[in-house]
Amino acid sequence: MWKIYSKIAWRNLVKGKRVTLINIFGLTLGITAAFLLFTVVSYELSYDNFQSNSDRVYRVVTQDDYQDGISYTPGVSPPMPEALKNDLLGVDNVVPVMTSYVFVTIDNAVTSNGENNFMVEDAFFTTSNYSSLFDVKVLAGDLKALDQPGQVVLTETEAKKLFGTWENAFGKSILLSKNVEASVGGIVADIPDNSNFKFNMLASYQTLQSNEEVFNIYFDEWGSFGSNFQLYLKLPQSESEEQVNEQLLAFAEKNYKDRGTSKKSFFLQAMGDIHFDTRFDPISGDMIRKETIYTLGLIGVFILIMASINFVNLSTAQAIGKSKEVGIRKVMGGSRLQVIGQSFGETFMVVFISAVISTLAATILLPFLSKVAEVPESIQLITPTFLLFSTAIILGVTFLSGLYPALILSGFQPIQALKNKIQVAQIGGVSLRRSLVVLQFVIAQVLMIATVIAVKQMTEIQDADLGFSKEAVYYFDLPSEESKDGRLDVLKQRLESNSQIKSVTISSDVPSSNNNWASNFWFDGKREDVQFMTFLKYGDADYFENFGLQFLAGNGFSESDTLKEAVINETMAKKLNLTNPQDAVGKTITIGGGGPWMTITGVVKDFAQNSLREEIKPFIIATEKSQYEVVGLKLDKNAGKETLTSIENEFKAIYPDAIYSGKFLDETIANFYQRENQLALVYKVFAVLSIIISSIGLYGLISFMVGQKLKEIGIRKVLGASIPQITFLLSKEFILLVFIAFAIAVPLGYYFTNQWLQNFAYQTSVPLGLYVLVIAVSLLITATTVGYRSVKAALGNPVDSLADE
């Protein structure tokens, strides 16, 4: 019987091939979108799920409560790991991890150019207990090597980069930061991409402890908190998160009461939250807001709903044409259940064909997925999870799309069906289909509003006045393992002699970065902490001119190698309750308490120290040559590739063994908003997709209405109605549907976009013209889609529609 039903279903689909192709096209668009979005969402949700202890591993994080707000740090102070081992009862595995870039020198070069100096990114200094928390597959050696000083463990890829093959790497000697001898005590498999614990090297913790000055970390500094020094632990089954948090509160009370300007506390963060909690940076890799995941998932659901609506509209538009078939089937003894089965069979065929095409389309589009999402180019589409999802999609869309048409067809009375007397009211009327089209336009208009807002926000951010000059600013890092000796001055002089370089500055950092170096401080000769932290940058006397910082009062400081004079920003002056920036000039300030007092020489206009998601922070800029790590250059507008090459040559002449890496400041700033730009692109793609699907839905509804009004159209033409009059008759109510959808979409769009804009400290305005644009586009889509079908109906011969009267 099923074989016969399948043949009949196939013949019906072929017979109505025009509608069948439209249905397949619409469903293919929706299912392809769902497959791609599922791939992104499932990848983001899979972060570190492969870790066997993911439900028991936690990170200890820091919270600082100030008078004017709360700040969060993913790191702890260097003395805390040893102290917590004694204070945390019932917790055995306490594992410190410090991440850093490490300069590596090897004796036997394996690269084609004879290079034997490398920069290893994401090197984790830790103990052998790391493997008791995190899954690591050992290829050679043993992670117990991390209990000995001067031992490192390399990943397979890093070992190949350094030694040609990972087999050759085991047991070899290397030099860390030009000063620390080490040997390769183990090789491990590469960590999967979907991990926030993706390292290239593990180095023994004792190596770090024995070389504090080399790695710039000191294990007696209780007040030093950095995001790169983190602490992890595994809870036994007998301990709960709440119990350990209580012990951490007691630890903070014991060690940090009345210390500093904030009330410090510590608490546990579950491994499963690290990828999504934007308060705390992961130790490696990136993160994504859960709201973004929900948004992507919601878009996928909406697109599938829109595609299913199209199927319902087009299928019910065909229902009257199938009335005689249904009548004959029932007269011959067919039950309603059999008619429902036949209808679902046809729907399943269409959905299954669409899903197969969608799988092929998604496979073709997969390489481009990394352009709109943070997924690796090697990501796979066909996985066991995908097969389950695609099966669920096929069954779910079949049910959603096929249920209503099946109930309508199976409900036909045989006599009325055979006499072709089925009326609109018997298939649910037009009202339901109108409601479905309104829903489609609501979704499309919300996506259009979101797209315009997202694009406008990102455009304004990229064009925003950051308070400094980012155009034609080029910079490169200094080798951190080198002492800040006279070579710095020589390098600066050589670069300044280049006619294509307008100015040169040496500093700890460029004006805008991800760095947040903060400290307590004293002000105006008072030997007590001010009740908020100040953020720090160090630079030479040319820093302000090179980056185009604008002075509100005073001027820059004179050249010095040590702390002598300082410049503060506008926000700093305001938080110090200075009514006029000029009042700050001449006052004294010291960083950390007990350091040298510096004279404030000027106040600069606020500039964006981080991304525009964050508010402006109080800042001090001072001279401290030992902290200089970056060379910034203002290039002439005519500078080209030759200038960049000459900069690199000068660097290598001064630091022949160092690794050079230069970049433009505007590109660095653009990378701050990579996730947001990708999301804006997603909105664009799916807004266009929703418009296409909405057009198909309109076509389905107008086709249904024309089918019901053929005789009316024929009579009107016989009585002298013109083509424009008939077209207007069929089109006018769709204009109303668009406006109804618009009235619903505006508050929804405003709510969702306002929630997204909360991620930014500086938000774009929402102009009235945006809503005018959305309604204009919606009306244009309606006029194009409905107008085409209406004119076609109006041009029909009335004799054909009135022949049986």
JOMO-V587390 format. One record per run of one state. SS is the DSSP state (@ for helix, = for strand, . for the rest). FROM is the first residue (numbers start at 1). LEN is the number of residues. If there is no record, write none. Layout:
ss->SS from->FROM len->LEN
ss->SS from->FROM len->LEN
This chain:
ss->. from->1 len->1
ss->@ from->2 len->14
ss->. from->16 len->1
ss->@ from->17 len->29
ss->. from->46 len->11
ss->= from->57 len->10
ss->. from->67 len->2
ss->= from->69 len->5
ss->. from->74 len->6
ss->@ from->80 len->8
ss->. from->88 len->5
ss->= from->93 len->14
ss->. from->107 len->10
ss->= from->117 len->10
ss->. from->127 len->3
ss->@ from->130 len->4
ss->. from->134 len->4
ss->= from->138 len->4
ss->. from->142 len->1
ss->@ from->143 len->5
ss->. from->148 len->3
ss->= from->151 len->5
ss->@ from->156 len->8
ss->. from->164 len->2
ss->@ from->166 len->4
ss->. from->170 len->3
ss->= from->173 len->4
ss->. from->177 len->3
ss->= from->180 len->9
ss->. from->189 len->12
ss->= from->201 len->4
ss->@ from->205 len->6
ss->. from->211 len->1
ss->@ from->212 len->4
ss->. from->216 len->13
ss->= from->229 len->6
ss->. from->235 len->6
ss->@ from->241 len->16
ss->. from->257 len->6
ss->= from->263 len->8
ss->@ from->271 len->4
ss->. from->275 len->15
ss->@ from->290 len->28
ss->. from->318 len->2
ss->@ from->320 len->12
ss->. from->332 len->4
ss->@ from->336 len->36
ss->. from->372 len->12
ss->@ from->384 len->27
ss->. from->411 len->3
ss->@ from->414 len->5
ss->. from->419 len->5
ss->@ from->424 len->4
ss->. from->428 len->3
ss->@ from->431 len->33
ss->. from->464 len->9
ss->= from->473 len->5
ss->. from->478 len->9
ss->@ from->487 len->10
ss->. from->497 len->4
ss->= from->501 len->7
ss->. from->508 len->10
ss->= from->518 len->2
ss->. from->520 len->1
ss->= from->521 len->3
ss->. from->524 len->2
ss->= from->526 len->1
ss->. from->527 len->7
ss->= from->534 len->6
ss->. from->540 len->3
ss->@ from->543 len->5
ss->. from->548 len->3
ss->= from->551 len->4
ss->. from->555 len->10
ss->= from->565 len->5
ss->@ from->570 len->6
ss->. from->576 len->5
ss->@ from->581 len->4
ss->. from->585 len->3
ss->= from->588 len->4
ss->. from->592 len->6
ss->= from->598 len->7
ss->. from->605 len->14
ss->= from->619 len->4
ss->. from->623 len->2
ss->@ from->625 len->3
ss->. from->628 len->2
ss->= from->630 len->6
ss->. from->636 len->5
ss->@ from->641 len->14
ss->. from->655 len->7
ss->= from->662 len->3
ss->@ from->665 len->7
ss->. from->672 len->2
ss->@ from->674 len->35
ss->. from->709 len->1
ss->@ from->710 len->9
ss->. from->719 len->4
ss->@ from->723 len->35
ss->. from->758 len->10
ss->@ from->768 len->27
ss->. from->795 len->3
ss->@ from->798 len->4
ss->. from->802 len->4
